[in-house]
């Protein structure tokens, strides 16, 4: 279950997706998401709306019960707060500023590191007390190296590809014949494509960056960048940006589009998948009737331990062995300060055999699996697969009849493989459904789920329980006094 950092050891929160967001309350990050608390035995609590992009109330304190009626004063205060949190300039204004900045003499081109802003000639005095640095033309073309990365892990943390990873991704899409790349949260890939186009060494590739970081609007026109929230498929510039995407997805004269996305790792998989499905459907609508059943080519970059959740949403995706590295992540990079193997992988619906992983980085082709794998991912003849997920060489357990991590051992008490110092729990896996307590299925497949969640009786029970807990808490407080 996706908890998005909202859950604890006993309880979780499930996202309730809706088709229509016109009536959904909005925070500075666009339409909010509807959450529902789920207990160990399927008890459902009162539903509430919270920010789609931030998991910490310190970053976005939006909260509203689903059935809550707000006063006019609170609604007005919300409008004021959303307006206050908007970027200082519109997309059109940012582009106009960029044109003015380019025309400035070299010695007048300044960038304010405190405000993260390109300064025009008449603004230098306002920022005199700030750290302002001169800016060369080459720096203007590499904004991801100029801007300070956002580093809040519970909201919009930015981890930027290393040069080899960026180059590999670009070479891959070019080799596969794509000449349009939709970059969702991948600014390094987008700017490398822009640089390659300027060099003129190869046929130009079109690229469109969709990102929640509005600062990139300073460096690209609207045909190259759209301010976008991938957790709720929200365009901050509304219809104008949506039209840009629609036009970009239109394939003509032999053009082929691929989507490459690198979401924040702490994000909820379910809302992300919903946004990607919306984009894929928009792409399908642009295709001819005979290819309308084909999915949009996609490369989703995410840690391998999210594989089950991703495949629940996109069964057609396959996880590749390629280890994605980042410049500014303390663990997910190669070298002395990082891990020996990065846990971040590529999930794609492109035929795996067509994506050639670099031999010089330690990858080889497995003819049986018909895909490229990491050198330590040895093929198991019993499982008939290259089983490793984490980059280490796995071993086969004849009792479990499957391959497991090298550090695991078979436990006779549990009847399964686990770490040697694990806590034996023979009841593991026998809890069954959280919704109806039946052992034969899980909550997701419960036939009573819809009626149990939506029925008035369940809401009455949850409300009653909430009242009892509130009463007990009050009584305990009185007794302490």
N, C-alpha and C positions, 0 to 999 in steps of 0.2 A: 504494500500500500504506500502511496506517496504521502509523506507527512510534511515535507517541505520545512522541516525544522520545527513544526508546531506540536509534535507529539511528545509523549514520554514513554516510560517503560511499559505502561499498562494500556494506554489509550492511543488512538491515532486519529488523523483527520483525513477525510476523503473529499476530493474535489468533485463538485457537481457541475458538470458542463451543461450549458443551455445553448439553444440555437439562436436565440434572439437576445442581444445585449442592450437593446434600446431602453429597457426599463431598469437595467443594472446600474447601481450607483457608481460614481466615478471618483477616483482619487487623482493625484497629479500624474500617475502612470497609466491613466486610461481606465477602461471598465475593470471593476474589481472581480475577484473570483468568489464563488459561493462554496463554503466549506461546511462539512458536517462531521461532528464528533462521533466516533464509533468506539464502543466499549468492547471488552473481551468476549462478551456473550451476545454481541450484536445490538446492545442498547444504543440508540441514536439520540444524540443531544440536540439542542436548539441550533439551527443553522445560522450562519453569519457570513457577512461579506468582509473580505480583507484584501489588501493590496496583492496584485498578481506578481509583481517584480521583487518586492522586498519581504523578507521573512522576519525582520526585526522591526518592532514598533518604533525604535529610535530613528529608523530611516524613513518610514512612512507609518504614521500612527492611525491610519484609517481603520475603523471598525464599526460595523453596523449589523445588528440582528436582522435576519431576513424579514421578520414580521414587525419590525420596529417602525413606528410612525414618528417622523421628525418634524420639529417645529419649523416655522418659517425662518426663525433666527438661525437655527443650526444649518439649514439648507443654504442660507445666504453666506454664512461663515465658511461653508465648504467651497462655495463658488469663489470666494475671495482667496482662500488658501490655494486652490488649484491654479488660480490665475497668478498668484505670487510665485509659485514653484515653476512656472513656465520658463523656457529659455529666454534670455534677454532680447533676442532678435528672432524674427521669422526666417524661414528658409530663404525667401526672396531677399530679405535684408542682408543675411549672411553672404549671399552670392554677390550682391552689389558691393558689400564691403571688401570682398575678395578682389574684385576688379579694381577697386580704388587702391588696395594694398599693393597689388602687382605693379601698378603704375608709379608707385613711390620711388624716389632715388634709393639706391642700395643702403646708404648711410642712415636713412630714415625708417627703414623696415625694422620694426621692433615687435617682440613677443613678450607679453606679460606672463611670467610664470606663476604669479600669485592668482591672477584671474583666468589664466589659460586662454588668453585672447590675443588675436592679431590686432595691433594698434594702428589706428589711422593717425595722420599727421597732427590733427588738433586734439588728440587724446593723450599724448605723452605727458602733459602736465598733470592730468588727473591721476596718472599712475606713477608719479614721480617718486613716491615712497615705496613702491613695489619693486620687485626684482624683474627688471626688463632686460632682455638680451637681444642683440642683433640677429637677424635671420637671413640666411643665404637662400638662394633659389632651390638648391638641392634639398635643404631642410623642409621647404614648403611642400615638396613632393613626397616626403616621408613623415606624415603627421603622427603615425603610431609611435615613432621614436621621439617626437617632439612633445606630445601630450603626456601628462603624468597619468599613468594607469590607475583606474579606479580599483581599489583593493579591498572593498568590503565583501567578505565571503558570503554574507547573508543577503546580498542584493545583487549588484551588477559588477562583481569582480571581473577584471579584465586580465586574462593571461594571454600573452602574445606569442605566436609561433616563432621558433628559431628559424634562421635562414634556411637550413637544410630541409626542414619540414615544409616551409612555405614553397620552396623550389620544387620539392617532390609533388606537392598538391597541384601546382601549376603545370608541371610537366605531364602529370597524369591526365588532367582534363584535356590538355592539348593532344596527347597521344590518342586519347579516346575519340577525338574528333569534335569536341565541344568548342563552340566559338562564342558562347554566352555563358557567363558564370554569375549566378545569383549568390552573393556573399552575405549570409546571415550571421552577423557577429564575428566576421573574419576580416578585420581591417588590414592585416598584414598581407593576406592574399590579394585583396582588392588593390592595394597600392602597388604591389609587385606587378600586377597586370597593367596598371596605368603606366608604370615605368617602362615595361617591355614595349608597350604601344608607342611611347615616345622615342625609343631607340630605333624603331622602324625596321628591325632585323627580321621580323616574322609578320605574318598576317595579323592585323589587329584583332584583339579579343574584346568583346563588350563585357563590362562588369557593372553590376549594381550592388552597392553596399546598403544593407538594412541593418541599423544598429540603434540601440537605445541611448547611446552616447551622442547627444546633440552637438558636441564640440566639433565633430567631423563635418558639420554643415559649413564651417569656416573655410574648408579646403576643397569642397566639391559642389558642383551645381546639382540641381534637383534630378537631373537625368543620371547622376552618378551616386547620389546618396539620398536615402529617405530615413527620417527619424521614426523608428519603429520599435514596438514592444513585442517580442516573440512569444511572451507568455499569455497574451490575450489577443494576438493578431490585430493589434491596434496601430494605425498610422496617425501620428500626432498632427500631421498636416492634412488629415482627413482625405477628401476625395481627390485632391491634386496628387498626393503620393500614391494613392491606390491606382489611379490612372497610369502613373509612371510604371508601376509594377505590371499592370495588365499589358501595357505596350511592350515591356521588356520580355514578357513570357511568350509573346507572339513570335512564332518561328516562320521565317520566309526566306526564300533564296538559299535553301539548304542549311539554314542556321539550326543549331542544336543547343538546348539549354540544360544546364546541370545546376543543382542547388548544393552548395557546400555550407554547412552550418556548424558552429562551435558554441553551443549554449553554456551558460554558467553551470558548473557541476552540481551546485546545490539546488538547482531548479527542479521543479516538478515535471516529471516525464509526461504525464497525461496532458496538461495544457500545452506543452511544447508540441507533442504529437498532433494535437488538434489544430494548432496553427500551421504546422507543416502540411497537414491534410488539406487545409483551406487553400494554401498556395498550390499544392498539387492539383486540386480540383480546378482552380483558376487556369492552370496550365492545360489541363485536359479540355476545358471548354474552348481553348484556342485551337485544338487539334481537329483533324478531319474525323468523320464518323467511324472510319475503319480502324483508327488508332486510339479511340476514346477509352478503351479498356486498359491501355498501357499506363503504368504509373510514371510519374515524373522522375527522371534520374536524380538520385540523391546520395550525398555523402554526409552522414551525421557523425560528428566527432564527440565521443563521450567515453567515460571510464568503462572498462570491461564488466565491472560488477553491476552495471545497470542493464546488462544484456537481456535478462528475463523481462524486465519492464518494457524495454524498447520493443522486443519481439511481440509482446502482448498487443502493442499498438500498431506495429508494422511487421506482420509475419513474413513479409517478403524480403526484409533486410537480413544481411549476413555480416557477421563480425569478421574483419580481417585482422591479421597479426601485426600490422604496421603500428609502431609505437610513436605516438605524437609527442613532441618535445616542445617546451615553452621556455622563453628567455627569462621571464620574471616569476617563475614558480619555483619555490625552494625544493620541491620534491619531483615534480613532473618535468624533469629535464635531465639530459645526460651530463656527465662530468663528475667532479669530486664532490660537489655539494648536493647532487641529485641522487635518485635511485639508479640501480643498475638497469632496471627496466621501467619505463613509464607505463602506468596502467591505462593510459588513454588510447583508444582504438578508433578505427573507422568502421561505421556501420553503413552498408550500401546495398542498393538493389541492382547495381551493375554486376554483370557476370564476374566473379572473383578472378578467374583465369586471365581476364583482360587487364587487370590492374597489376602491373609488374612492380614488385617491391624491390628496392635496390640491393643488389648482391653485395656491394661493397659495405653495406651497413649490417650484413649478417643474415640476409633472407635467402631462401632457396625455394625451388618449385617442387611441390609434391604431386607427382603424376596421378596417384590414386585419388587424392582429394581434389585434384584439378584446381589448385590455388597455391599462391606463394605463402610460405610460413616462416616463422622465426627459426633460426638454426637449432635451438634447443627444443623445439616442438617436434619431437620424434613421432613418426607414424606408428600407431598401435595396430597390429594385425588382428588382435582379438576384438577391439572396438571398431576397427576399420575406419579410423579417423585420426587426425593429428589433434590430440585432445587439449593441449595446454591453453589456458586462458591468460595466465599472469606472466608469461615469458620464461618460466622455469620448466625443466623437463619433468613431466608427470610420470607416475608409475601406475601399473595396472593391478587392481585388487581382484583376485579370483573369486573371493566371497561375494563382494558387492557387484562383480561382473562389470566393472567400469574403471576408468582411470581417475586417479585422485592426485591431489597436490603431494609433492615429495615429503613434506613435513607431517603428513597425516599417517595414522596407523589404524588398523581395523580394531574396533572395540567389540568384544563378544557381548558385553552387557547391553550396549546400545544397538548392536546388530548393524553397525555402519562404521565408516571411516571418519576420523576426526583427529584433532590435535591431541597429542599424548596427555596433556594436562587438562583436558576438557572435563566438564561436570557431566557425569552420566545421568541421562534422563530418559528412562525407558518409555515414558509416556509421550515422548516427542512425536509430533505428527498425528496424535490421536485426539487432539482437541476438536477437530472437525470444524464445522461452520460456526462463525461468530454470531450469525444471525438467528439460526434456529437450533444450534447445538447438535445437529445431526453429524455423525462421523463420516458420512459418505461423500461429502463435498465441502468446498470452501465457500466463504461468503459471496465471492464474486459470481459463483455459479448457482447461488441459492434460488430455488423456484419461488420462495416466499419473499424475496428481497424487495421487490417493487411495492407490494402491498404493505410489507412491514415498515418500510421506510416512509411511505407516503400516507399510510393510514392514520386517521384521527386518533385511534386508540393509542398508537405508539407515541404520538405527540403528547397525549394526555398523560401517559405514564412518565415520559421524560420530564414534563413540566412538574408533575407531582414529586418526582424524585429530586428535582432541583429545589423545590420548596422545602422538602424535608432536610436536605443537606444544608440549606441556608438557615433553617430553624436550629439545627444541631450546632452549627458554627456559632450562632448567636448565644445559645445556652452555654457553650463552653467559655465564651468570652465573659459572660456574666459571672460564671462560677469562679473564674480567675480573679475577678474584681472582689 
